Amino acid sequence: MRHQEITLIQLASLGKTYEIETLIREEKDINIKARGFINGQPYTALIAAAEAGHANVVEILLNKHQKPGIVNRMLSWLAGTSQDEYIIALGKAARNGHLGVVKLLLKQGLDLNKQAKDGETLLITAAKSGHDEIVKELLSKGADFNLEDKSKGTALIYAAEHGHRETLEILLEKKLAKSFFTRIFEPLLKWFIKPNDNNTEYSKAFLKAIENDHKETAEMLLSKGLNIDIQGELGYKTLIAAAKTGSVELVSIALNNGIDPDKQDKFGYTALMYAAENGHIEVVAKLLNKKANINAYRNDNRTALMLAVKKEYKEIVKLLLDNDANPNTRDVFSFKTSLIIAAENGNLEIAALLIKAGADINITDNHGRTAKELTGNIDIKKLLEKFDAYKKEQKEKMPSLLNITTQYISNRLMKNQDFKKSYETYKEKSKLNLEAIELINDCIPNRALNTVTPYDPTKSMVNNWVAQIDGEKKLFEYSFAGKTKEIKYLLRSVEKINVNVQSNWPINSSYTPLMLAAIRTSKLCYAAMLMLVMTGHLTLHESENTNPIKTVATLLKAGADPDIMNNKGQTAKDLTQSENVKQLLEKVSEYRKIKQEKAAAQGVPFSINKKKISSWAKQIEQENTASQDMQLN
């Protein structure tokens, strides 16, 4: 190929009309049909212009292509050279949506149904790309919509596969349209010819749509009343694909056609697992209503619950647990449970849901680590510690609970022979276990009014723990930011907040909320704030310009201990640079020691006088203000 021909192809791809006309006029012997090859396909100026959508350039080149004389035209047609070039150019234009170029090329009398090596036609090319107007143009010029490529795909199937609903509508309208002859003679033809309802093509299009997450396209195909047989393998694939995409309608159709909701694919997934993993709660609910196996597991032993926990879909986790999903299933590789996964994710809300549902906090992974050891979330660690402490406390109380139950049984119910017989079986148990308590409870009439406290904490207890943990975290934030009003509201609204809780940073600084309130005016303030933010103990609240003594006084009245030390042996008094705060802390420290000694001597609980602390804070402020005024005068 000469330099001029290369230049011509480059100009054509850029749409340079004037330069092309000049080049053709000046270079009389230039071959405008000269071709190079890209990816094994011929490439000419016409093809380059058509691909780029330059209709003006295409028109110029088409005019220059025409040879004078009928004989030359006939020879060119017989050789097929122009046809090949035009078909390739038309295919490029159709793929890229250049309607103007397509119309110009269609005037050349091309064979629209010519197939490429892979069997693809121009109509299939346009349908794949979803160029509706080009599809209409090709159909109006006689393109055959029934032709298949070597993969047995038609234009209709590819439109569905790529989710081009408008293109699909156009093809269906053309496909379903009946000629005058067909409408008249169809009843008679049925006697002689087996009717073809295109069931295979429609079913394949439907399957391609749902496999590629085009649920609206699949639903549209069903709405047309086409003969799509959602049975057997197609029905199963429909169910799985619909569960992945979240189509409740398609899931319902598949289930109503008798498809087994618990059938598993090669990875062991069921429809419920796919729905849970992809966050489709409505599909999960539909499958559970159809009695899908909630504890089915895939090849690695992970269940729908574990998949939902991993993706942190809290509402789905709750729904599964409410329907008796097993929270203690372990996968076969890491031995992790749902609780361990939630702990690793740092999701406190999901961890709390799992604990309330009976998750065992002592199960270990394949390296012998529990959820508490694996979590990097301080709040989850606190929740697990509270739960563990409660379990130990309850275990110590259990014998007395069994004795109470036994006493109740012996005093009230021994007259019942059936019950007496059952009781004799259980009273010999020397060691308390949960099953025994449950079995004894089952024997008690009107059990709802006569139950023994269960071993596991109630849901309300876990909720209270979560509220306390969240409250303590906020207490750190509010104390540091000087948000006195918020602290007061927090202490009123959340029960049993530990005002002396110490932060457990990586460097073990062991700061309390009181220390944070006290250092607000010190040089340590910004370093402490940065550490707290980096370790997730608090977020960046805008610090209020309130006097720190008010915040400190509020915490002291709530029971904050001014004598607690951090890891360096420093108290709040050592950390503050405010003289007002220092004086108040000293007074309260002395006052608490006196009160504690008296309470111990009298054998009564220790308590403090909140009004006294408020009075001291006010007095200290007034004295220091007066002193400053005197210095100024």
QUIZI-V289418 format. One record per backbone hydrogen bond with DSSP energy under -0.5 kcal/mol. NH is the residue of the N-H (numbers start at 1). CO is the residue of the C=O. If there is no record, write none. Layout:
[[NH & CO] [NH & CO]]
This chain:
[[6 & 2] [7 & 3] [8 & 4] [9 & 5] [10 & 6] [11 & 7] [12 & 8] [13 & 9] [14 & 10] [15 & 11] [15 & 12] [16 & 11] [17 & 15] [20 & 16] [21 & 17] [22 & 18] [23 & 19] [24 & 20] [25 & 21] [26 & 22] [27 & 23] [28 & 26] [30 & 27] [32 & 30] [34 & 31] [36 & 43] [38 & 41] [41 & 38] [43 & 36] [45 & 32] [48 & 44] [49 & 45] [50 & 46] [51 & 47] [52 & 48] [53 & 49] [54 & 49] [55 & 53] [58 & 54] [59 & 55] [60 & 56] [61 & 57] [62 & 58] [63 & 59] [64 & 60] [65 & 61] [66 & 62] [73 & 69] [74 & 70] [75 & 71] [76 & 72] [77 & 73] [78 & 74] [79 & 75] [80 & 76] [81 & 76] [84 & 80] [85 & 81] [86 & 82] [87 & 83] [88 & 84] [89 & 85] [90 & 86] [91 & 87] [92 & 88] [93 & 89] [94 & 90] [95 & 91] [96 & 92] [97 & 93] [97 & 94] [98 & 93] [99 & 97] [102 & 98] [103 & 99] [104 & 100] [105 & 101] [106 & 102] [107 & 103] [107 & 104] [108 & 105] [109 & 106] [112 & 110] [114 & 111] [116 & 120] [119 & 116] [122 & 112] [125 & 121] [126 & 122] [127 & 123] [128 & 124] [129 & 125] [130 & 126] [131 & 126] [132 & 130] [135 & 131] [136 & 132] [137 & 133] [138 & 134] [139 & 135] [140 & 136] [141 & 137] [142 & 139] [143 & 138] [145 & 143] [147 & 144] [149 & 153] [150 & 118] [152 & 149] [158 & 154] [159 & 155] [160 & 156] [161 & 157] [162 & 158] [163 & 160] [164 & 159] [165 & 163] [168 & 164] [169 & 165] [170 & 166] [171 & 167] [172 & 168] [173 & 169] [174 & 170] [175 & 171] [176 & 172] [177 & 173] [183 & 179] [184 & 180] [185 & 181] [186 & 182] [189 & 185] [190 & 186] [191 & 188] [192 & 188] [192 & 189] [193 & 189] [197 & 195] [202 & 198] [203 & 199] [204 & 200] [205 & 201] [206 & 202] [207 & 203] [208 & 204] [209 & 205] [210 & 206] [211 & 207] [212 & 208] [213 & 210] [214 & 209] [215 & 213] [218 & 214] [219 & 215] [220 & 216] [221 & 217] [222 & 218] [223 & 219] [224 & 220] [224 & 221] [225 & 222] [226 & 221] [228 & 226] [229 & 227] [230 & 228] [231 & 229] [234 & 231] [235 & 231] [236 & 232] [237 & 233] [238 & 234] [239 & 235] [240 & 236] [241 & 237] [242 & 238] [243 & 239] [244 & 240] [245 & 241] [246 & 242] [247 & 242] [248 & 246] [251 & 247] [252 & 248] [253 & 249] [254 & 250] [255 & 251] [256 & 252] [257 & 253] [257 & 254] [258 & 255] [259 & 254] [263 & 260] [265 & 269] [268 & 265] [271 & 261] [272 & 261] [274 & 270] [275 & 271] [276 & 272] [277 & 273] [278 & 274] [279 & 276] [280 & 275] [281 & 279] [284 & 280] [285 & 281] [286 & 282] [287 & 283] [288 & 284] [289 & 285] [290 & 286] [291 & 288] [292 & 287] [294 & 292] [296 & 293] [298 & 302] [299 & 267] [301 & 298] [304 & 296] [307 & 303] [308 & 304] [309 & 305] [310 & 306] [311 & 307] [312 & 308] [312 & 309] [313 & 308] [314 & 312] [317 & 313] [318 & 314] [319 & 315] [320 & 316] [321 & 317] [322 & 318] [323 & 319] [323 & 320] [324 & 321] [325 & 320] [327 & 325] [329 & 326] [331 & 336] [332 & 300] [335 & 331] [338 & 327] [339 & 327] [341 & 337] [342 & 338] [343 & 339] [344 & 340] [345 & 341] [346 & 342] [347 & 342] [348 & 346] [351 & 347] [352 & 348] [353 & 349] [354 & 350] [355 & 351] [356 & 352] [357 & 353] [358 & 355] [359 & 354] [361 & 359] [363 & 360] [365 & 369] [366 & 334] [368 & 365] [371 & 361] [374 & 370] [375 & 371] [376 & 343] [378 & 376] [381 & 377] [382 & 378] [383 & 379] [384 & 380] [385 & 381] [386 & 382] [387 & 383] [388 & 384] [389 & 385] [390 & 386] [391 & 387] [392 & 388] [393 & 389] [394 & 390] [395 & 391] [396 & 392] [397 & 393] [398 & 394] [400 & 397] [401 & 397] [402 & 398] [403 & 399] [404 & 400] [405 & 401] [406 & 402] [407 & 403] [408 & 404] [409 & 405] [410 & 406] [411 & 407] [412 & 408] [413 & 409] [414 & 409] [416 & 413] [417 & 415] [420 & 416] [421 & 417] [422 & 418] [423 & 419] [424 & 420] [425 & 421] [425 & 422] [426 & 422] [426 & 423] [427 & 423] [428 & 424] [429 & 426] [430 & 428] [437 & 433] [438 & 434] [439 & 435] [440 & 436] [441 & 437] [442 & 438] [443 & 439] [443 & 440] [444 & 440] [444 & 441] [445 & 443] [449 & 446] [450 & 446] [450 & 447] [462 & 458] [463 & 459] [464 & 460] [465 & 461] [466 & 462] [467 & 463] [468 & 464] [469 & 465] [470 & 466] [471 & 467] [472 & 468] [473 & 469] [474 & 470] [475 & 471] [476 & 472] [477 & 473] [478 & 474] [479 & 475] [480 & 476] [481 & 477] [482 & 478] [483 & 478] [484 & 482] [487 & 483] [488 & 484] [489 & 485] [490 & 486] [491 & 487] [492 & 488] [493 & 489] [494 & 490] [495 & 493] [497 & 494] [499 & 497] [501 & 498] [503 & 511] [505 & 503] [508 & 505] [510 & 503] [513 & 501] [516 & 512] [517 & 513] [518 & 514] [519 & 515] [520 & 517] [521 & 518] [522 & 519] [525 & 522] [527 & 523] [528 & 524] [529 & 525] [530 & 526] [531 & 527] [532 & 528] [533 & 529] [534 & 530] [535 & 531] [536 & 533] [537 & 532] [538 & 532] [541 & 539] [543 & 541] [544 & 481] [546 & 544] [550 & 547] [551 & 547] [552 & 548] [553 & 549] [554 & 550] [555 & 551] [556 & 552] [557 & 553] [558 & 554] [559 & 556] [560 & 555] [562 & 560] [564 & 561] [566 & 570] [567 & 509] [569 & 566] [572 & 562] [573 & 562] [575 & 571] [576 & 572] [577 & 518] [579 & 577] [582 & 578] [583 & 579] [584 & 580] [585 & 581] [586 & 582] [587 & 583] [588 & 584] [589 & 585] [590 & 586] [591 & 587] [592 & 588] [593 & 589] [594 & 590] [595 & 591] [596 & 592] [597 & 593] [598 & 594] [599 & 595] [600 & 596] [601 & 597] [602 & 598] [603 & 599] [604 & 599] [610 & 608] [613 & 609] [614 & 610] [615 & 611] [616 & 612] [617 & 613] [618 & 614] [619 & 615] [620 & 616] [621 & 617] [622 & 618] [623 & 619] [624 & 620] [625 & 621] [626 & 622] [627 & 623] [628 & 624] [629 & 625] [630 & 626] [631 & 627] [632 & 628] [633 & 629]]
